[in-house]
Amino acid sequence: MTSSMDYMKLVLTAPSNGFYMKQDVFGRSGHFTTSPEISQIFGELIAVWAVNEWQRFNSSRPLRIVELGPGRGTLVSDISRVLNKFSHTRDQASLHLVEISPYLVQLQEQKLCGNVSVLGKDDFTRHDSLTKLGLPITWYRSLDQVPEVPGFTVYIAHEFLDALPIHKFQKNESGEWREILVDIDANEELRYIISRHPTPASKLLITHDHDLSLDHLEICPEAALTVEKIAERLNRNDGCFLICDYGYDDKEKKSRDTFRAFRNHSQWDPLKEPGSADLTADVDFGYLKRHVGDKSLTYGPIDQQTFLKNLGIAVRLAMLLQAANAEQKKDLISGAKMILDDMGSRFKFMAMFPKLSKHLFKTDPPGFSSVYSPL
């Protein structure tokens, strides 16, 4: 018997056979596709957003891009291509990738640097290299290993928080909170059970930071800890944190089970054949905002469609179409349609800034017009 958090962590990141540790799970040939894999415009607009924030604060200082869980490296590749186009960013920028999977580090280094020098180094803690464009790049196994140095740091988490393990809780017939656990039945099949008594997790995690009127709660301590750590980093050294993930805010919140699995682009039973499918749960943006409310200035969440339109995706698409052939035009249009229409309402953006930055600017950051909600 184990918690859903321990089960999820084991299935996804066990060193020997965790889902992310042994295979390329992204793209059409993998188990799911992300926005950067669908359209280059996505990463280009993220890069422009990051550079704009750097310039708003002070572009005379070094710019560091830190991506959490970079997947294949497609997003940071598109970002680096934009940074390389301008001498003032090219000369001051560096890339920093937080990745727990040695296998994915190899994919990322091959894509970004054109070689693989960490092959077989499962126990690396830090790896330095240069991209094909000449940008300094460093890999780390955890956020804590990323040094805090003077400059402006843009932290990016795209489809990262949804993969962090959650605890699941359910009210029993007496209205008392009980934890949902993973157990093995008489046929040696995995199943869910409800704990008979309060668990340490239910005693510690179920607080008034959550909507206790609901019958079902999903709580991700690692997501809360991640945003808290970055909020503290932003207050010590300038920067910002851009989050893009599927999830909900307080207006949309309701009792629902969002813990699920995806295999070969189709939904799958999370308890079936552990390690063969991706496990995920929606991000509770409202909880994350409340968790860092006294430490951070937050914007959003705002849906992906609105965010990308506010950043000028139509203008960028038109520019690319002018230089494209017929087949390229078809791909560009279908890619833009997918990240705007198919994924546009499901995914949301949220940004975090140092608490004191509210006194520096009169306007919201690009993409978040009129959605600033002070805490």
C-alpha positions in Angstrom: 0.0 0.0 0.0 1.4 3.4 -1.0 0.3 7.0 -1.6 -0.5 8.2 -5.1 2.4 10.6 -4.7 4.9 7.8 -4.1 3.4 5.7 -6.8 3.5 8.5 -9.4 7.1 9.4 -8.5 8.2 5.8 -8.8 6.5 5.2 -12.1 7.9 8.3 -13.7 11.4 8.7 -12.3 12.6 5.3 -10.9 16.3 5.2 -12.1 16.1 1.8 -13.7 12.7 1.9 -15.5 10.9 5.1 -14.8 8.8 6.4 -17.7 10.9 9.5 -18.3 14.2 7.7 -17.6 14.5 5.3 -20.5 12.8 6.6 -23.7 11.9 9.5 -25.9 8.2 10.0 -24.9 7.6 13.2 -26.8 6.3 14.0 -30.3 4.2 12.1 -32.8 6.3 8.9 -32.3 6.1 9.2 -28.5 3.1 9.3 -26.1 2.1 12.9 -26.2 2.9 16.1 -28.2 3.6 19.5 -26.7 3.1 23.0 -28.2 6.9 23.6 -28.9 6.9 20.3 -30.9 3.8 21.5 -32.9 4.8 25.1 -33.8 8.1 27.0 -33.8 6.1 30.1 -33.2 5.4 29.0 -29.6 9.0 29.0 -28.6 9.8 32.2 -30.5 7.1 34.1 -28.7 8.3 32.8 -25.3 11.8 34.0 -26.2 10.5 37.5 -27.1 8.6 37.6 -23.9 11.7 36.7 -21.9 13.9 39.3 -23.6 11.2 42.0 -23.1 11.1 41.3 -19.4 14.9 41.4 -19.2 14.9 44.8 -21.0 12.1 46.1 -18.8 14.2 45.5 -15.7 17.7 46.2 -16.8 19.3 44.7 -20.0 22.8 45.7 -18.9 23.0 42.6 -16.8 23.5 39.0 -17.9 20.3 37.1 -19.0 19.9 33.5 -17.8 17.2 31.2 -19.2 16.5 28.4 -16.8 14.1 25.7 -18.0 12.6 23.0 -15.8 12.1 19.7 -17.5 13.0 20.7 -21.0 11.8 17.4 -22.7 13.6 17.0 -26.1 15.0 20.6 -25.8 12.7 21.9 -28.6 11.5 24.9 -26.6 14.9 26.0 -25.4 16.3 25.4 -29.0 13.7 27.9 -30.4 14.5 30.3 -27.6 18.2 30.1 -28.2 17.7 30.8 -31.9 15.9 34.0 -31.1 18.5 35.0 -28.6 21.2 34.4 -31.2 19.7 36.9 -33.7 20.5 39.9 -31.6 24.1 40.8 -30.5 23.0 42.3 -27.1 21.2 39.0 -26.1 23.7 36.7 -27.8 26.6 38.2 -25.9 24.9 38.2 -22.5 22.7 35.1 -22.5 23.2 31.6 -21.1 21.0 28.5 -20.9 20.5 26.4 -17.8 18.4 23.1 -18.0 17.1 21.2 -15.0 16.6 17.6 -16.0 16.5 14.4 -13.9 16.6 12.0 -16.8 20.1 11.1 -18.1 18.4 9.8 -21.3 16.7 13.1 -22.0 19.9 15.0 -21.3 21.5 13.0 -24.1 18.6 14.0 -26.5 18.8 17.6 -25.4 22.6 17.8 -25.8 22.4 16.2 -29.3 19.8 18.7 -30.4 21.3 21.8 -28.9 25.1 21.1 -29.1 25.3 18.5 -31.9 27.1 15.9 -29.8 26.6 13.8 -26.7 29.2 14.0 -24.0 27.3 12.8 -21.0 26.5 9.3 -22.5 26.2 6.8 -19.7 26.8 9.4 -16.9 23.7 8.6 -14.9 25.1 10.2 -11.8 26.0 13.6 -13.2 25.2 16.6 -11.0 26.3 19.3 -13.4 27.4 19.3 -17.1 28.7 22.3 -19.0 28.8 22.7 -22.8 28.3 25.2 -25.7 25.3 25.1 -28.1 25.8 24.9 -31.8 25.1 28.7 -31.8 27.8 29.3 -29.2 25.6 30.0 -26.2 26.9 28.6 -22.8 24.6 25.8 -21.6 24.6 23.9 -18.3 22.6 20.9 -17.1 21.6 20.2 -13.5 19.7 17.4 -11.9 17.7 19.7 -9.6 16.6 23.3 -9.1 18.7 23.5 -5.9 21.9 23.0 -7.9 21.2 26.0 -10.2 23.5 28.7 -8.7 22.1 32.1 -7.8 24.3 34.7 -9.4 23.9 38.5 -10.2 21.8 39.1 -13.3 18.3 38.6 -14.6 17.0 35.0 -14.6 13.9 33.9 -16.5 12.6 30.6 -15.1 10.4 28.6 -17.5 8.2 25.6 -16.6 6.3 24.3 -19.6 4.4 21.1 -18.9 6.6 20.5 -15.9 4.4 21.0 -12.8 1.7 18.6 -14.1 4.2 15.7 -13.9 5.1 16.3 -10.3 3.5 13.7 -8.0 0.2 14.4 -6.2 -1.6 13.2 -3.1 -5.3 12.4 -3.6 -7.9 12.8 -0.9 -11.6 12.0 -0.6 -14.2 12.8 2.0 -15.8 9.7 3.5 -19.5 9.2 4.4 -18.9 11.2 7.6 -17.4 14.1 5.8 -13.9 13.4 7.1 -10.9 13.6 4.8 -9.2 10.4 3.9 -6.3 9.7 1.6 -6.7 7.7 -1.6 -3.9 5.0 -1.7 -2.7 2.5 -4.2 -2.9 -1.1 -3.2 -2.8 -4.7 -4.7 -5.9 -6.8 -4.8 -6.2 -10.6 -4.5 -5.5 -11.0 -8.2 -2.3 -9.0 -7.9 -3.8 -6.1 -9.8 -3.3 -2.5 -8.6 -6.4 -0.7 -7.2 -7.4 2.4 -5.3 -8.4 2.2 -1.7 -9.5 4.8 0.9 -7.5 5.0 4.1 -9.5 4.1 7.2 -7.8 6.7 9.3 -6.1 10.0 8.8 -2.6 9.7 7.3 0.4 12.0 7.9 -0.3 13.6 4.5 -3.9 14.3 5.2 -3.1 15.9 8.6 -0.3 18.0 7.1 -1.6 19.0 3.7 -5.3 19.6 4.0 -5.5 23.2 5.2 -7.6 26.3 4.5 -5.4 27.0 1.5 -7.7 24.6 -0.2 -11.4 24.6 -0.9 -12.6 22.3 1.9 -16.2 22.4 0.6 -15.1 20.0 -2.2 -15.4 16.3 -1.9 -12.1 15.5 -3.7 -8.7 17.2 -3.4 -5.5 16.7 -5.3 -2.5 18.4 -3.6 1.0 18.6 -5.1 3.6 19.5 -2.4 6.5 19.5 -4.9 4.7 22.1 -7.1 4.1 24.3 -4.1 7.7 23.9 -3.0 9.0 24.7 -6.5 7.1 28.0 -6.9 8.0 29.0 -3.4 11.7 28.4 -4.0 11.6 30.4 -7.2 9.7 33.2 -5.6 12.4 33.5 -3.0 15.1 33.4 -5.7 13.3 36.2 -7.6 13.3 38.4 -4.4 17.0 37.8 -3.9 18.0 38.3 -7.5 15.8 39.9 -10.2 14.0 37.7 -12.7 10.7 36.2 -13.5 9.0 32.8 -13.7 6.7 31.8 -16.6 4.5 28.7 -16.1 2.6 27.0 -18.9 0.5 24.0 -18.1 -2.9 22.5 -18.1 -4.9 23.2 -15.0 -7.5 25.3 -13.4 -7.9 28.4 -11.1 -10.4 28.9 -8.3 -13.2 30.0 -10.7 -13.1 26.6 -12.5 -12.3 24.4 -9.5 -14.7 21.6 -8.7 -14.6 18.1 -7.2 -12.9 16.1 -9.9 -10.3 13.4 -10.4 -7.7 14.7 -12.8 -5.1 12.0 -12.2 -4.7 10.1 -15.5 -2.3 8.5 -17.9 -1.5 8.9 -21.6 0.0 6.2 -23.8 0.5 6.5 -27.5 -1.5 9.8 -27.5 -4.6 8.1 -25.9 -5.8 8.1 -22.3 -4.8 5.1 -20.3 -5.5 3.5 -16.9 -2.9 5.0 -14.5 -2.7 1.7 -12.6 -2.2 -0.5 -15.7 1.3 -1.6 -16.7 3.2 1.0 -14.6 6.0 2.7 -16.4 4.4 2.2 -19.9 2.4 5.5 -19.8 2.8 9.1 -18.7 1.1 10.0 -15.5 -0.2 13.5 -15.0 -2.6 15.7 -13.0 -4.0 19.2 -13.6 -2.2 22.1 -12.0 -4.1 24.0 -9.3 -3.0 27.5 -10.2 -5.2 29.1 -7.5 -3.5 27.1 -4.8 0.0 28.0 -6.2 -0.9 31.7 -6.2 -2.1 31.7 -2.7 0.9 29.7 -1.6 3.3 32.5 -2.8 0.9 35.4 -2.3 3.1 37.1 0.3 6.3 36.5 -1.6 5.5 37.1 -5.2 3.7 39.4 -7.7 1.6 37.1 -9.9 -0.2 37.5 -13.2 -2.7 35.1 -14.5 -3.5 32.3 -15.1 -4.7 33.3 -18.5 -5.5 30.8 -21.3 -2.9 29.9 -23.9 -5.0 31.3 -26.8 -5.3 34.7 -25.2 -1.7 34.8 -24.1 -0.3 34.0 -27.6 -2.7 36.3 -29.3 -1.7 39.1 -27.0 2.0 38.4 -27.9 1.2 38.8 -31.6 1.1 35.2 -32.9 -0.9 36.3 -35.9 1.8 38.8 -37.0 4.5 36.2 -36.6 2.5 33.6 -38.6 2.0 36.1 -41.4 5.7 36.8 -41.6 6.6 33.1 -41.8 3.9 32.4 -44.4 5.4 35.0 -46.7 8.6 33.0 -47.1 7.0 29.5 -47.0 6.2 27.1 -49.8 2.8 25.5 -50.1 3.7 22.5 -47.9 5.3 24.7 -45.3 2.3 27.0 -45.3 0.0 24.1 -44.6 2.2 23.0 -41.6 2.5 26.5 -40.2 -1.3 27.1 -40.4 -2.2 23.7 -38.9 0.4 24.1 -36.1 -0.9 27.6 -35.2 -4.5 26.3 -35.2 -3.6 23.5 -32.9 -1.9 25.5 -30.2 -4.6 28.2 -30.4 -7.8 26.3 -30.8 -7.2 22.7 -29.8 -4.9 23.5 -26.9 -5.7 27.2 -26.4 -8.3 26.9 -23.7 -6.9 23.8 -22.0 -3.4 25.3 -21.3 -2.8 28.3 -19.1 0.0 30.8 -18.5 1.0 32.3 -15.1 3.9 34.6 -14.4 5.6 35.5 -11.2 7.8 38.5 -10.4 9.7 39.8 -7.3 7.2 41.2 -4.8 8.7 44.8 -5.0 8.5 44.9 -8.8 4.8 46.1 -8.5 6.2 49.6 -7.8 8.5 49.6 -10.9 6.1 49.4 -13.8 2.8 51.0 -14.8 1.8 48.3 -17.3 1.3 44.5 -17.1 3.8 42.2 -18.7 3.0 41.3 -22.3 0.4 38.6 -22.7 -1.3 39.3 -19.3 -3.1 42.6 -20.1 -5.8 43.3 -17.5 -5.5 40.0 -15.7 -3.3 41.2 -12.8 -4.8 40.0 -9.5 -3.0 41.3 -6.4 -2.8 39.0 -3.4 
